[in-house]
Amino acid sequence: MATSEAGLDRGRSAFEEHRWTDAVEHFLDADQSGGLPAPDLERLATVEILTGKTDAGIDTLTRAHEEYLVVGDVAGAARCAGWIGIHLMNAGQPARSTGWFARAGRLVAELNEPCAVEGLLLMPTALGMLFGSNPEGARRVFTDALAIGEKFQDRDLISLSLLGTGQACVALGDVSTGVGLLDEVMVAVTAGELSPVPSGIIYCAVIGTCHLAFDLRRALEWTAALDRWCGGRPDMVLFSGQCQSHRADLYRLHGAWDDAVSAAKDAQRLSAAGDYQALYGGYYQQGEVERLRGEFAAAEECYRQAARSGYEPQPGLALLKLARGEFPAAQTLIRRAADAADLATRRHLLPALVEIELAAGDTAAARRAADELASVAQDCGMPMLQAASCQAGGAVLLAEGEPALAQPVLRRGWMLWRELGVPFEAARCRTLVGQACRASGDDDSAVMDFEAAHAEFLALGAAPAAAWAASLQDTPAHDAQPGPLTPRELEVLRLVASGMANRAIAGELYLSEKTVARHVSNILLKLGLQSRVAATKYAYDHGLTA
């Protein structure tokens, strides 16, 4: 018995100190020595789930549920049943989840007095409404859950209810109220007032909602906080993968694409280790970087893997179709996704919808989407939303033959993207500024804009966008100019276009074969091309073969 008690004490200490692996070991030792009381079975289940052993954790939580029934603690048994349902729901097992929620509800109904578990059991209904295009209904149910949490002073329930209310407000378009509630919730989380699992749920949901609200500043702040929280629990798997996927998203936005891919791959690894909710973000974020780099086959595979989560990889997949010139397919995908999305998600799809409709030649459809985005931006002062709206609206004005009107709108978008530190979108917007200048007859300014954007795209490694900017640098009167290529690269390109292999080019120019290979690689990167065949076509199209 003394050995069992010592193991329990060590397990409880490790639990409080966030040493999850040690806690598992000590609790299991104590369990083998003399069994665990129900509260310690709950603790063991928690640390098993946090360290990626979800199946074992659910089995242990089931034991806790049964132990509570044995000792006559029906409320404790109902609480365990409710959390088993939540964990199964997150693990993608809806049938088992529904069964456990039903059991929890039956147990609560047997109680003579109300309890906080009633509020916990409102969560599945509220979440179903929130993600089922009924945010107003969700807000009402979350409000009911909040009242129960406050009645019983259940901090976890209070915070989860406030989280859901904030998410519902954002989904309804009341962004300022929504993010204010999220800030309030995060006070409790960062103060360490909540249990580990609710804390992780709230961290990840708040960051995701900040992205939906175009609130880049808050997303950065709370992702850094989540990173610190996970860092203080180095053996934690659950939530750590989601943290990495959020980091990948921010790295991508800020132009650190190698870091983005590294974080995305960490998310994929942790997803396989037990953080199931990281599957989508891990693969989708890598797919976005691969697409922007022009690695289209790799991007498509990443989107395919992301789709295994049950979420559509949009707008990335539609933009990939666009990059490949498959305009009808891109239109079909983005229109279907936008039509099926809830309000908050639809707002995030609107910039891509505008881009694809313009590329496909449907200016009227692009105008409708841009106006919808502008209406949202008018009601919300988030700089990222303002930047996206300016970029979309300016692009449509340009397509409508209004370059003079487009210029100030696009310049504001460009400045906003720069201030936000989002270099790829800033360069895209500056390229559009250049097009507006050229259409207005100011070719000198246009060329400067194109050159600056091209340099930024090259620095990022954005090959397709670099090719776009490079193709715009030449004025009609200078079609045969080499654009971004050096004289030596131009020589190499001419010989590549003549059909010569690297060894033959090396002999022709008295260079090493390795040097020629480096020149060819630079040519492809600068022009945003994928092959020697594409380089040959570029040379002929631009009169560079003479």
TORRO-762997 format. One record per residue (C-alpha): x, y, z; residue in one letter. Coordinates in steps of 0.2 Angstrom, whole numbers, plus 5000, padded with zeros to 4 digits. Layout:
BEGIN
{{X; Y; Z}; "A"}
...
// end
This chain:
BEGIN
{{5000; 5000; 5000}; "M"}
{{5014; 5012; 5004}; "A"}
{{5022; 5009; 4987}; "T"}
{{5005; 5013; 4979}; "S"}
{{5003; 5029; 4989}; "E"}
{{5020; 5034; 4984}; "A"}
{{5017; 5031; 4966}; "G"}
{{5001; 5041; 4967}; "L"}
{{5010; 5056; 4975}; "D"}
{{5023; 5055; 4962}; "R"}
{{5010; 5054; 4948}; "G"}
{{5000; 5069; 4955}; "R"}
{{5016; 5079; 4957}; "S"}
{{5021; 5075; 4939}; "A"}
{{5003; 5080; 4933}; "F"}
{{5004; 5097; 4942}; "E"}
{{5021; 5100; 4935}; "E"}
{{5016; 5096; 4917}; "H"}
{{5028; 5081; 4916}; "R"}
{{5015; 5071; 4907}; "W"}
{{5026; 5056; 4903}; "T"}
{{5032; 5054; 4921}; "D"}
{{5014; 5056; 4926}; "A"}
{{5009; 5041; 4915}; "V"}
{{5023; 5030; 4922}; "E"}
{{5020; 5034; 4940}; "H"}
{{5001; 5032; 4939}; "F"}
{{5003; 5015; 4929}; "L"}
{{5015; 5009; 4943}; "D"}
{{5002; 5014; 4956}; "A"}
{{4988; 5006; 4947}; "D"}
{{4997; 4990; 4945}; "Q"}
{{5002; 4990; 4964}; "S"}
{{4984; 4994; 4971}; "G"}
{{4973; 5002; 4958}; "G"}
{{4968; 5020; 4956}; "L"}
{{4953; 5030; 4963}; "P"}
{{4942; 5038; 4950}; "A"}
{{4950; 5055; 4951}; "P"}
{{4967; 5048; 4948}; "D"}
{{4960; 5038; 4934}; "L"}
{{4954; 5054; 4926}; "E"}
{{4971; 5061; 4928}; "R"}
{{4980; 5046; 4920}; "L"}
{{4967; 5047; 4906}; "A"}
{{4971; 5065; 4903}; "T"}
{{4990; 5063; 4902}; "V"}
{{4988; 5047; 4891}; "E"}
{{4977; 5058; 4879}; "I"}
{{4989; 5073; 4880}; "L"}
{{5004; 5061; 4875}; "T"}
{{4995; 5054; 4860}; "G"}
{{4989; 5038; 4868}; "K"}
{{4971; 5042; 4864}; "T"}
{{4964; 5024; 4863}; "D"}
{{4972; 5020; 4880}; "A"}
{{4966; 5037; 4887}; "G"}
{{4948; 5033; 4882}; "I"}
{{4949; 5016; 4890}; "D"}
{{4956; 5023; 4906}; "T"}
{{4943; 5037; 4906}; "L"}
{{4930; 5023; 4904}; "T"}
{{4937; 5015; 4919}; "R"}
{{4935; 5031; 4929}; "A"}
{{4917; 5032; 4923}; "H"}
{{4914; 5015; 4930}; "E"}
{{4923; 5018; 4946}; "E"}
{{4912; 5034; 4949}; "Y"}
{{4897; 5023; 4947}; "L"}
{{4903; 5010; 4959}; "V"}
{{4906; 5024; 4972}; "V"}
{{4889; 5032; 4969}; "G"}
{{4896; 5048; 4961}; "D"}
{{4884; 5049; 4946}; "V"}
{{4889; 5067; 4942}; "A"}
{{4907; 5061; 4941}; "G"}
{{4902; 5047; 4930}; "A"}
{{4892; 5059; 4918}; "A"}
{{4907; 5071; 4917}; "R"}
{{4918; 5056; 4911}; "C"}
{{4905; 5051; 4899}; "A"}
{{4904; 5068; 4892}; "G"}
{{4923; 5070; 4890}; "W"}
{{4924; 5053; 4882}; "I"}
{{4911; 5059; 4869}; "G"}
{{4921; 5074; 4866}; "I"}
{{4937; 5065; 4863}; "H"}
{{4929; 5052; 4852}; "L"}
{{4921; 5067; 4842}; "M"}
{{4938; 5075; 4840}; "N"}
{{4946; 5058; 4834}; "A"}
{{4933; 5056; 4820}; "G"}
{{4922; 5043; 4828}; "Q"}
{{4904; 5051; 4828}; "P"}
{{4894; 5035; 4832}; "A"}
{{4904; 5031; 4848}; "R"}
{{4904; 5049; 4852}; "S"}
{{4885; 5050; 4851}; "T"}
{{4883; 5035; 4862}; "G"}
{{4893; 5042; 4876}; "W"}
{{4884; 5059; 4875}; "F"}
{{4868; 5049; 4876}; "A"}
{{4874; 5040; 4891}; "R"}
{{4880; 5056; 4900}; "A"}
{{4863; 5064; 4897}; "G"}
{{4854; 5049; 4904}; "R"}
{{4865; 5050; 4920}; "L"}
{{4862; 5068; 4922}; "V"}
{{4843; 5065; 4920}; "A"}
{{4844; 5053; 4935}; "E"}
{{4851; 5066; 4947}; "L"}
{{4840; 5074; 4960}; "N"}
{{4850; 5091; 4958}; "E"}
{{4856; 5100; 4943}; "P"}
{{4875; 5100; 4940}; "C"}
{{4888; 5108; 4928}; "A"}
{{4889; 5092; 4917}; "V"}
{{4872; 5099; 4910}; "E"}
{{4882; 5113; 4902}; "G"}
{{4896; 5102; 4896}; "L"}
{{4883; 5092; 4887}; "L"}
{{4876; 5107; 4878}; "L"}
{{4893; 5109; 4869}; "M"}
{{4890; 5096; 4855}; "P"}
{{4873; 5104; 4850}; "T"}
{{4881; 5121; 4850}; "A"}
{{4896; 5116; 4840}; "L"}
{{4884; 5107; 4827}; "G"}
{{4875; 5123; 4825}; "M"}
{{4891; 5133; 4824}; "L"}
{{4898; 5123; 4810}; "F"}
{{4882; 5119; 4802}; "G"}
{{4878; 5137; 4797}; "S"}
{{4867; 5141; 4812}; "N"}
{{4878; 5153; 4822}; "P"}
{{4864; 5162; 4830}; "E"}
{{4857; 5146; 4837}; "G"}
{{4874; 5141; 4842}; "A"}
{{4876; 5158; 4852}; "R"}
{{4860; 5155; 4861}; "R"}
{{4865; 5137; 4866}; "V"}
{{4883; 5143; 4872}; "F"}
{{4874; 5157; 4882}; "T"}
{{4864; 5144; 4891}; "D"}
{{4880; 5134; 4894}; "A"}
{{4888; 5149; 4901}; "L"}
{{4874; 5152; 4913}; "A"}
{{4876; 5134; 4920}; "I"}
{{4895; 5136; 4921}; "G"}
{{4893; 5153; 4931}; "E"}
{{4880; 5145; 4942}; "K"}
{{4892; 5131; 4947}; "F"}
{{4908; 5141; 4946}; "Q"}
{{4915; 5129; 4934}; "D"}
{{4929; 5138; 4926}; "R"}
{{4932; 5126; 4912}; "D"}
{{4914; 5127; 4906}; "L"}
{{4913; 5146; 4908}; "I"}
{{4928; 5147; 4897}; "S"}
{{4923; 5135; 4884}; "L"}
{{4906; 5143; 4883}; "S"}
{{4913; 5161; 4881}; "L"}
{{4925; 5153; 4867}; "L"}
{{4910; 5147; 4858}; "G"}
{{4900; 5163; 4860}; "T"}
{{4915; 5173; 4853}; "G"}
{{4916; 5161; 4838}; "Q"}
{{4898; 5163; 4835}; "A"}
{{4899; 5182; 4835}; "C"}
{{4913; 5181; 4823}; "V"}
{{4903; 5169; 4811}; "A"}
{{4888; 5182; 4812}; "L"}
{{4899; 5196; 4807}; "G"}
{{4901; 5204; 4824}; "D"}
{{4919; 5203; 4824}; "V"}
{{4923; 5216; 4838}; "S"}
{{4912; 5208; 4850}; "T"}
{{4918; 5191; 4846}; "G"}
{{4937; 5194; 4847}; "V"}
{{4934; 5204; 4863}; "G"}
{{4926; 5188; 4871}; "L"}
{{4941; 5178; 4864}; "L"}
{{4953; 5190; 4873}; "D"}
{{4943; 5187; 4889}; "E"}
{{4944; 5168; 4888}; "V"}
{{4963; 5169; 4885}; "M"}
{{4965; 5178; 4901}; "V"}
{{4959; 5163; 4910}; "A"}
{{4970; 5151; 4899}; "V"}
{{4986; 5161; 4901}; "T"}
{{4983; 5163; 4920}; "A"}
{{4983; 5144; 4921}; "G"}
{{4966; 5144; 4928}; "E"}
{{4959; 5130; 4917}; "L"}
{{4962; 5111; 4915}; "S"}
{{4975; 5105; 4902}; "P"}
{{4963; 5099; 4889}; "V"}
{{4951; 5114; 4889}; "P"}
{{4966; 5125; 4889}; "S"}
{{4973; 5117; 4873}; "G"}
{{4956; 5117; 4865}; "I"}
{{4954; 5136; 4868}; "I"}
{{4971; 5140; 4862}; "Y"}
{{4969; 5132; 4845}; "C"}
{{4951; 5137; 4843}; "A"}
{{4955; 5156; 4847}; "V"}
{{4970; 5156; 4834}; "I"}
{{4959; 5148; 4821}; "G"}
{{4945; 5161; 4824}; "T"}
{{4957; 5175; 4823}; "C"}
{{4962; 5169; 4806}; "H"}
{{4944; 5168; 4801}; "L"}
{{4942; 5186; 4807}; "A"}
{{4957; 5192; 4797}; "F"}
{{4965; 5197; 4814}; "D"}
{{4983; 5194; 4810}; "L"}
{{4990; 5203; 4825}; "R"}
{{4980; 5193; 4837}; "R"}
{{4984; 5177; 4828}; "A"}
{{5002; 5181; 4830}; "L"}
{{5001; 5185; 4848}; "E"}
{{4991; 5170; 4853}; "W"}
{{5001; 5158; 4842}; "T"}
{{5017; 5164; 4851}; "A"}
{{5008; 5161; 4868}; "A"}
{{5002; 5143; 4862}; "L"}
{{5020; 5140; 4857}; "D"}
{{5026; 5144; 4874}; "R"}
{{5013; 5134; 4882}; "W"}
{{5017; 5119; 4872}; "C"}
{{5036; 5122; 4875}; "G"}
{{5033; 5120; 4893}; "G"}
{{5025; 5103; 4890}; "R"}
{{5038; 5096; 4878}; "P"}
{{5031; 5078; 4879}; "D"}
{{5014; 5084; 4874}; "M"}
{{5007; 5078; 4857}; "V"}
{{4989; 5084; 4858}; "L"}
{{4988; 5102; 4853}; "F"}
{{5007; 5103; 4848}; "S"}
{{5003; 5098; 4830}; "G"}
{{4990; 5111; 4829}; "Q"}
{{5002; 5123; 4836}; "C"}
{{5014; 5119; 4822}; "Q"}
{{5001; 5121; 4809}; "S"}
{{4997; 5138; 4815}; "H"}
{{5015; 5142; 4815}; "R"}
{{5017; 5136; 4797}; "A"}
{{5003; 5147; 4792}; "D"}
{{5011; 5163; 4800}; "L"}
{{5028; 5158; 4793}; "Y"}
{{5020; 5157; 4775}; "R"}
{{5012; 5174; 4777}; "L"}
{{5028; 5182; 4782}; "H"}
{{5038; 5175; 4769}; "G"}
{{5048; 5162; 4779}; "A"}
{{5044; 5148; 4767}; "W"}
{{5057; 5135; 4772}; "D"}
{{5052; 5138; 4791}; "D"}
{{5034; 5136; 4785}; "A"}
{{5037; 5119; 4777}; "V"}
{{5047; 5113; 4792}; "S"}
{{5033; 5118; 4804}; "A"}
{{5020; 5109; 4793}; "A"}
{{5030; 5093; 4793}; "K"}
{{5031; 5094; 4812}; "D"}
{{5012; 5095; 4812}; "A"}
{{5010; 5080; 4800}; "Q"}
{{5022; 5070; 4812}; "R"}
{{5012; 5075; 4827}; "L"}
{{4996; 5071; 4818}; "S"}
{{5001; 5054; 4815}; "A"}
{{5007; 5053; 4833}; "A"}
{{4989; 5057; 4840}; "G"}
{{4985; 5075; 4837}; "D"}
{{4972; 5071; 4824}; "Y"}
{{4966; 5089; 4822}; "Q"}
{{4983; 5094; 4815}; "A"}
{{4981; 5083; 4799}; "L"}
{{4973; 5096; 4789}; "Y"}
{{4983; 5111; 4793}; "G"}
{{5000; 5102; 4792}; "G"}
{{4997; 5096; 4774}; "Y"}
{{4987; 5111; 4768}; "Y"}
{{5000; 5123; 4774}; "Q"}
{{5014; 5114; 4765}; "Q"}
{{5003; 5113; 4750}; "G"}
{{5001; 5131; 4749}; "E"}
{{5020; 5134; 4750}; "V"}
{{5023; 5121; 4736}; "E"}
{{5010; 5129; 4725}; "R"}
{{5017; 5146; 4727}; "L"}
{{5035; 5139; 4723}; "R"}
{{5028; 5131; 4707}; "G"}
{{5030; 5113; 4714}; "E"}
{{5013; 5109; 4708}; "F"}
{{5013; 5090; 4709}; "A"}
{{5019; 5091; 4727}; "A"}
{{5006; 5104; 4731}; "A"}
{{4992; 5093; 4724}; "E"}
{{4998; 5078; 4734}; "E"}
{{4998; 5089; 4750}; "C"}
{{4980; 5095; 4746}; "Y"}
{{4975; 5076; 4744}; "R"}
{{4982; 5072; 4761}; "Q"}
{{4974; 5087; 4769}; "A"}
{{4957; 5081; 4762}; "A"}
{{4959; 5065; 4772}; "R"}
{{4954; 5076; 4787}; "S"}
{{4936; 5078; 4779}; "G"}
{{4939; 5097; 4776}; "Y"}
{{4941; 5103; 4758}; "E"}
{{4958; 5110; 4754}; "P"}
{{4951; 5127; 4748}; "Q"}
{{4955; 5139; 4741}; "P"}
{{4972; 5131; 4738}; "G"}
{{4966; 5117; 4727}; "L"}
{{4956; 5129; 4716}; "A"}
{{4971; 5141; 4715}; "L"}
{{4982; 5126; 4710}; "L"}
{{4970; 5123; 4695}; "K"}
{{4971; 5141; 4691}; "L"}
{{4990; 5141; 4691}; "A"}
{{4989; 5126; 4679}; "R"}
{{4978; 5135; 4667}; "G"}
{{4963; 5124; 4671}; "E"}
{{4951; 5139; 4672}; "F"}
{{4934; 5130; 4671}; "P"}
{{4939; 5117; 4685}; "A"}
{{4946; 5132; 4696}; "A"}
{{4929; 5141; 4694}; "Q"}
{{4919; 5126; 4698}; "T"}
{{4929; 5122; 4714}; "L"}
{{4930; 5139; 4721}; "I"}
{{4911; 5143; 4717}; "R"}
{{4906; 5127; 4725}; "R"}
{{4917; 5130; 4740}; "A"}
{{4910; 5148; 4743}; "A"}
{{4892; 5143; 4740}; "D"}
{{4893; 5129; 4753}; "A"}
{{4904; 5138; 4766}; "A"}
{{4898; 5146; 4782}; "D"}
{{4898; 5165; 4782}; "L"}
{{4915; 5167; 4791}; "A"}
{{4924; 5154; 4779}; "T"}
{{4916; 5161; 4764}; "R"}
{{4924; 5178; 4768}; "R"}
{{4941; 5170; 4767}; "H"}
{{4937; 5162; 4750}; "L"}
{{4931; 5179; 4742}; "L"}
{{4949; 5185; 4737}; "P"}
{{4952; 5169; 4728}; "A"}
{{4935; 5169; 4720}; "L"}
{{4939; 5186; 4713}; "V"}
{{4956; 5181; 4707}; "E"}
{{4949; 5165; 4698}; "I"}
{{4934; 5174; 4691}; "E"}
{{4945; 5188; 4683}; "L"}
{{4957; 5175; 4676}; "A"}
{{4942; 5165; 4668}; "A"}
{{4935; 5181; 4661}; "G"}
{{4919; 5183; 4671}; "D"}
{{4922; 5201; 4677}; "T"}
{{4904; 5203; 4682}; "A"}
{{4906; 5188; 4694}; "A"}
{{4922; 5195; 4700}; "A"}
{{4913; 5212; 4704}; "R"}
{{4900; 5204; 4714}; "R"}
{{4913; 5195; 4725}; "A"}
{{4924; 5210; 4727}; "A"}
{{4908; 5220; 4732}; "D"}
{{4904; 5207; 4745}; "E"}
{{4922; 5208; 4752}; "L"}
{{4921; 5227; 4752}; "A"}
{{4905; 5226; 4762}; "S"}
{{4913; 5215; 4775}; "V"}
{{4928; 5226; 4776}; "A"}
{{4917; 5242; 4778}; "Q"}
{{4910; 5234; 4794}; "D"}
{{4927; 5227; 4800}; "C"}
{{4943; 5237; 4803}; "G"}
{{4955; 5223; 4802}; "M"}
{{4970; 5229; 4791}; "P"}
{{4972; 5212; 4783}; "M"}
{{4954; 5212; 4778}; "L"}
{{4956; 5230; 4771}; "Q"}
{{4972; 5224; 4761}; "A"}
{{4963; 5210; 4754}; "A"}
{{4948; 5220; 4749}; "S"}
{{4959; 5234; 4741}; "C"}
{{4968; 5221; 4731}; "Q"}
{{4952; 5212; 4725}; "A"}
{{4943; 5229; 4721}; "G"}
{{4958; 5236; 4712}; "G"}
{{4960; 5221; 4701}; "A"}
{{4942; 5222; 4696}; "V"}
{{4943; 5240; 4692}; "L"}
{{4958; 5236; 4681}; "L"}
{{4948; 5223; 4672}; "A"}
{{4934; 5235; 4670}; "E"}
{{4945; 5247; 4661}; "G"}
{{4947; 5259; 4675}; "E"}
{{4965; 5260; 4678}; "P"}
{{4965; 5278; 4685}; "A"}
{{4952; 5272; 4698}; "L"}
{{4962; 5256; 4702}; "A"}
{{4978; 5264; 4706}; "Q"}
{{4975; 5272; 4723}; "P"}
{{4965; 5257; 4728}; "V"}
{{4979; 5245; 4724}; "L"}
{{4992; 5257; 4731}; "R"}
{{4983; 5257; 4748}; "R"}
{{4982; 5238; 4747}; "G"}
{{5001; 5237; 4743}; "W"}
{{5005; 5248; 4758}; "M"}
{{4994; 5238; 4770}; "L"}
{{5001; 5222; 4765}; "W"}
{{5019; 5229; 4768}; "R"}
{{5014; 5236; 4785}; "E"}
{{5007; 5219; 4789}; "L"}
{{5023; 5210; 4784}; "G"}
{{5016; 5199; 4771}; "V"}
{{5028; 5200; 4756}; "P"}
{{5020; 5189; 4743}; "F"}
{{5004; 5198; 4744}; "E"}
{{5012; 5215; 4744}; "A"}
{{5022; 5210; 4728}; "A"}
{{5006; 5204; 4720}; "R"}
{{4998; 5220; 4724}; "C"}
{{5012; 5230; 4717}; "R"}
{{5012; 5220; 4701}; "T"}
{{4994; 5226; 4699}; "L"}
{{4999; 5244; 4703}; "V"}
{{5011; 5242; 4689}; "G"}
{{4998; 5236; 4677}; "Q"}
{{4987; 5250; 4682}; "A"}
{{5001; 5262; 4678}; "C"}
{{5004; 5255; 4661}; "R"}
{{4986; 5255; 4657}; "A"}
{{4986; 5274; 4661}; "S"}
{{5001; 5277; 4650}; "G"}
{{5014; 5278; 4664}; "D"}
{{5026; 5265; 4658}; "D"}
{{5041; 5271; 4668}; "D"}
{{5032; 5269; 4684}; "S"}
{{5025; 5252; 4678}; "A"}
{{5042; 5245; 4675}; "V"}
{{5049; 5250; 4692}; "M"}
{{5034; 5242; 4700}; "D"}
{{5037; 5226; 4690}; "F"}
{{5055; 5225; 4693}; "E"}
{{5053; 5228; 4712}; "A"}
{{5039; 5214; 4713}; "A"}
{{5050; 5203; 4702}; "H"}
{{5064; 5205; 4714}; "A"}
{{5053; 5201; 4729}; "E"}
{{5046; 5185; 4721}; "F"}
{{5063; 5179; 4717}; "L"}
{{5069; 5182; 4735}; "A"}
{{5054; 5172; 4741}; "L"}
{{5056; 5158; 4728}; "G"}
{{5039; 5161; 4720}; "A"}
{{5043; 5155; 4703}; "A"}
{{5026; 5156; 4694}; "P"}
{{5024; 5174; 4701}; "A"}
{{5041; 5179; 4696}; "A"}
{{5037; 5173; 4679}; "A"}
{{5022; 5184; 4679}; "W"}
{{5031; 5199; 4684}; "A"}
{{5045; 5196; 4672}; "A"}
{{5033; 5194; 4657}; "S"}
{{5027; 5211; 4661}; "L"}
{{5043; 5220; 4662}; "Q"}
{{5046; 5221; 4643}; "D"}
{{5036; 5235; 4635}; "T"}
{{5029; 5232; 4618}; "P"}
{{5043; 5242; 4610}; "A"}
{{5056; 5231; 4618}; "H"}
{{5049; 5213; 4616}; "D"}
{{5067; 5206; 4612}; "A"}
{{5074; 5212; 4629}; "Q"}
{{5080; 5198; 4641}; "P"}
{{5071; 5205; 4656}; "G"}
{{5079; 5199; 4672}; "P"}
{{5093; 5189; 4664}; "L"}
{{5111; 5193; 4664}; "T"}
{{5121; 5193; 4647}; "P"}
{{5129; 5177; 4652}; "R"}
{{5112; 5169; 4656}; "E"}
{{5105; 5176; 4640}; "L"}
{{5119; 5167; 4630}; "E"}
{{5115; 5150; 4639}; "V"}
{{5096; 5152; 4636}; "L"}
{{5099; 5155; 4618}; "R"}
{{5110; 5139; 4617}; "L"}
{{5097; 5129; 4627}; "V"}
{{5084; 5135; 4615}; "A"}
{{5094; 5128; 4601}; "S"}
{{5093; 5111; 4608}; "G"}
{{5111; 5109; 4616}; "M"}
{{5114; 5099; 4631}; "A"}
{{5124; 5106; 4646}; "N"}
{{5140; 5098; 4641}; "R"}
{{5139; 5105; 4623}; "A"}
{{5135; 5122; 4630}; "I"}
{{5150; 5121; 4642}; "A"}
{{5161; 5118; 4627}; "G"}
{{5154; 5132; 4617}; "E"}
{{5156; 5145; 4631}; "L"}
{{5172; 5138; 4638}; "Y"}
{{5163; 5135; 4655}; "L"}
{{5162; 5120; 4667}; "S"}
{{5147; 5109; 4665}; "E"}
{{5143; 5113; 4684}; "K"}
{{5143; 5132; 4680}; "T"}
{{5131; 5129; 4665}; "V"}
{{5120; 5119; 4676}; "A"}
{{5120; 5133; 4689}; "R"}
{{5116; 5146; 4675}; "H"}
{{5101; 5135; 4669}; "V"}
{{5094; 5134; 4687}; "S"}
{{5095; 5153; 4689}; "N"}
{{5087; 5155; 4672}; "I"}
{{5072; 5144; 4677}; "L"}
{{5070; 5152; 4694}; "L"}
{{5071; 5170; 4687}; "K"}
{{5058; 5166; 4674}; "L"}
{{5047; 5155; 4685}; "G"}
{{5049; 5141; 4673}; "L"}
{{5049; 5122; 4677}; "Q"}
{{5059; 5114; 4662}; "S"}
{{5071; 5117; 4648}; "R"}
{{5056; 5115; 4636}; "V"}
{{5047; 5130; 4645}; "A"}
{{5063; 5140; 4644}; "A"}
{{5065; 5136; 4625}; "T"}
{{5047; 5142; 4622}; "K"}
{{5050; 5158; 4632}; "Y"}
{{5066; 5162; 4622}; "A"}
{{5056; 5160; 4605}; "Y"}
{{5041; 5170; 4612}; "D"}
{{5052; 5184; 4617}; "H"}
{{5063; 5184; 4602}; "G"}
{{5079; 5179; 4611}; "L"}
{{5085; 5165; 4600}; "T"}
{{5094; 5176; 4587}; "A"}
// end
